[in-house]
Amino acid sequence: MSISYLLQRSGIFLALVRLPFRMMRRIGNKINTWWWKLHLLRLGRNSLVEMGVSIENPRQVAVGEHCLICRDATLVSETIDGNLFLEDRVQINRGVKIDHTGGVLIREHALISEGVTIYSHTHGIDPHSTPKA
């Protein structure tokens, strides 16, 4: 039996190859979540922050229980006054950018789809002016 036959006919071989990578990713995500738990204002029970998430001003971010923030999500604020509150069971998918300069509250059971951008402020006509809520 050749390897190409196994790859075409059996998912077992491919699953055995992918298993160590999945385990390493899961362990990395757990370590990353622990790290953010030390730095965020609040990180609720059973929440997960995947590797590759970028959070500026983490002391302004509170995450509820059973939340998921997927890789490549970016949570930013142009000032130290903008708060971001995620209630319980919120999922933020890959590639999401949330600018919480003006303050953002995301309610329970919300799902934010991939690639969404949320702005909570304006600069008015002049893009170089100070942000306004």
C-alpha positions in Angstrom: 0.0 0.0 0.0 1.5 3.4 -1.0 1.3 6.6 0.9 -0.7 8.3 -1.8 -3.3 5.5 -1.6 -3.5 6.1 2.2 -3.9 9.9 1.7 -6.6 9.4 -0.9 -8.6 6.6 0.8 -8.0 7.0 4.5 -8.3 10.1 6.6 -6.5 8.2 9.4 -3.0 8.9 8.1 -3.8 12.6 7.6 -5.4 12.8 11.0 -2.3 11.4 12.7 -0.2 14.0 11.0 -2.4 16.9 12.0 -3.0 15.8 15.6 0.3 17.1 17.0 -0.3 20.5 15.4 -3.8 20.7 16.7 -2.6 19.8 20.2 0.2 22.4 20.1 -2.3 25.1 19.0 -4.7 24.2 21.8 -1.9 24.4 24.3 -0.8 27.7 22.9 -4.3 29.1 23.1 -4.6 28.1 26.7 -1.3 29.8 27.6 -2.3 32.9 25.6 -5.6 33.0 27.5 -3.8 32.7 30.8 -1.5 35.6 29.8 -4.5 37.8 28.9 -6.2 36.9 32.1 -3.3 38.6 33.9 -3.6 41.8 31.8 -7.2 42.4 31.0 -9.6 44.3 33.3 -11.6 41.0 33.5 -11.6 37.7 31.7 -14.5 35.5 32.6 -14.6 31.8 33.3 -14.3 29.4 30.3 -13.4 32.2 27.9 -10.7 31.7 25.3 -8.4 34.2 23.7 -6.6 32.6 20.8 -3.0 33.2 19.8 -2.6 36.1 17.4 -5.1 38.4 19.1 -4.0 42.0 19.5 -5.3 44.1 22.4 -4.2 47.6 23.1 -5.0 49.2 26.5 -6.0 45.8 28.0 -7.0 47.3 31.3 -9.9 48.9 29.4 -11.3 45.6 28.2 -13.6 43.3 30.2 -14.6 39.9 28.8 -17.5 37.9 30.2 -17.9 34.1 30.7 -17.8 31.6 27.8 -16.5 34.1 25.3 -14.2 33.4 22.3 -11.9 35.9 20.7 -10.4 34.2 17.6 -7.0 34.8 16.1 -6.2 37.9 14.1 -8.8 39.9 16.0 -7.7 43.4 17.0 -9.1 45.4 19.9 -7.8 49.0 19.9 -8.5 52.4 21.4 -7.0 55.7 20.4 -7.4 57.0 24.0 -7.1 55.4 27.4 -10.7 56.4 28.1 -12.5 54.0 25.7 -13.9 50.9 27.4 -14.8 47.6 25.7 -17.2 45.3 27.6 -18.1 41.9 26.2 -21.0 40.2 28.1 -21.3 36.4 28.4 -21.2 34.0 25.4 -19.8 36.6 22.9 -17.8 35.3 19.9 -15.5 37.6 18.0 -14.2 35.8 14.8 -11.0 36.1 12.8 -10.0 39.4 11.3 -12.4 41.5 13.4 -11.2 45.0 14.4 -13.0 46.8 17.2 -11.9 50.4 17.9 -13.5 51.1 21.2 -12.3 54.7 21.6 -15.9 55.9 22.2 -16.8 52.9 24.3 -18.4 49.7 23.2 -20.7 47.2 24.9 -21.4 43.9 23.1 -24.4 42.1 24.7 -24.9 38.5 25.5 -24.8 35.8 22.8 -23.5 38.2 20.1 -21.6 36.7 17.2 -19.4 39.1 15.2 -18.6 37.7 11.8 -15.1 37.5 10.2 -13.6 40.7 8.9 -16.1 43.1 10.6 -14.8 46.5 11.6 -16.5 48.5 14.4 -15.7 52.1 15.2 -17.2 53.9 18.2 -16.1 57.4 17.5 -15.5 60.1 14.9 -12.8 62.6 14.1 -15.3 65.0 12.5 -14.2 66.6 9.2 -10.5 66.7 10.0 -9.1 63.1 10.3 -6.1 64.4 12.3 -8.3 66.0 15.0 -8.8 64.4 18.5 -11.3 61.5 18.5 -14.8 62.3 19.7 -17.2 59.7 21.2 
